[in-house]
Amino acid sequence: MQVISKLRAKAAQDGDGVNINRVADFNKVSLDPFLMLDEIKSNDSQDFIGGFPPHPHRGIETFTYILKGGFEHRDHMGNVRAIRAGDVQWMSTGSGVIHSEMPLSDATDGLHGFQIWLNMPAKDKMNPARYFDTTQHPSPVIEHKNGAKLIALAGQWQFADDVATVATNTHIKGLAGNAAIADLTLTANTKVAIDLSGYQSVNIYLYQGELKIESDFKTEIYTAGSMLTINPQVLAQFCGGNAGLGGLILAGTPINEPIVHMGPFVMNTQAEIEQAIDDYQQGRFGHL
């Protein structure tokens, strides 16, 4: 495995005082077609109890994955859904979405989850909004006898001589940038290889344990909170540390278009950002 670059998650707040760890790159340096990953991980409800009250988006896709706890999603399209551990939720916000995400009252054991932003090509940014989740179609899981497990959250994955494809009726196979997302977990010192050469851009976010990369000359160790950009043309050899490994693999095709970002809006020009703000203020996004 060849690591091209590394970003570290930084502590931040969003919503109504929710504490998060964030990796963001709105300059298309390394993550394209991905823009940002937020991780919420706490057993203290005060870190997330305020949730994310109603707010808008335009020009992005949001991809949410929950490991522990959950939240209730509501949006202006009329969708109301409890998203719990193991569930994935995807919104193609297109021309505009207003939604909220509030912690579930019966989720008392803390919250651990991720929201990932993907950029949308200019030609799609003003398409009608769409919403999907996997509450009725659980994500495919491939387990290897050596203690390696891969959960296919989006796209198609080849792993341990098996192929997993997210059910087509979830429509998550159509993420912007031909993106594919998987949750890889390894027990202590377990090794596994994944061929990612079909993608132009590959990153892995480490949320648990350690990743060891061994070569003839040295062993490099990367810890939780690291986002690694790796060379997809070099066979990816993943090895868990003494505490194992949990990581989200983010693969796709760079969109390579100009980005202008302001808060919840990601467009291609400043004029488009100003139009998004005006449309939201004038109520053209709808109401929640």
Stockholm file with secondary structure:
# STOCKHOLM 1.0

chainA/1-288         MQVISKLRAKAAQDGDGVNINRVADFNKVSLDPFLMLDEIKSNDSQDFIGGFPPHPHRGIETFTYILKGGFEHRDHMGNVRAIRAGDVQWMSTGSGVIHSEMPLSDATDGLHGFQIWLNMPAKDKMNPARYFDTTQHPSPVIEHKNGAKLIALAGQWQFADDVATVATNTHIKGLAGNAAIADLTLTANTKVAIDLSGYQSVNIYLYQGELKIESDFKTEIYTAGSMLTINPQVLAQFCGGNAGLGGLILAGTPINEPIVHMGPFVMNTQAEIEQAIDDYQQGRFGHL
#=GR chainA/1-288 SS CCEEEEEECEEEEETTTEEEEEEECTTCSSCTTEEEEEEEEESCGGGTTTCEEEEEEBSEEEEEEEEESEEEEEETTSCEEEEETTCEEEEECTTCEEEEEEECTTCCSCEEEEEEEEECCGGGTTSCCEEEECTTSCCCEEECTTSEEEEEEESEEEETTEEEECCGGGCGGGCGGGCEEEEEEECTTCEEEECCTTCSEEEEEEEEEEEEEECSSCEEEEETTEEEEECTTSCEEEEEEEEEEEEEEEEECCCCCCCEEETTEEESSHHHHHHHHHHHHTTTTCCC
#=GC SS_cons         CCEEEEEECEEEEETTTEEEEEEECTTCSSCTTEEEEEEEEESCGGGTTTCEEEEEEBSEEEEEEEEESEEEEEETTSCEEEEETTCEEEEECTTCEEEEEEECTTCCSCEEEEEEEEECCGGGTTSCCEEEECTTSCCCEEECTTSEEEEEEESEEEETTEEEECCGGGCGGGCGGGCEEEEEEECTTCEEEECCTTCSEEEEEEEEEEEEEECSSCEEEEETTEEEEECTTSCEEEEEEEEEEEEEEEEECCCCCCCEEETTEEESSHHHHHHHHHHHHTTTTCCC
//
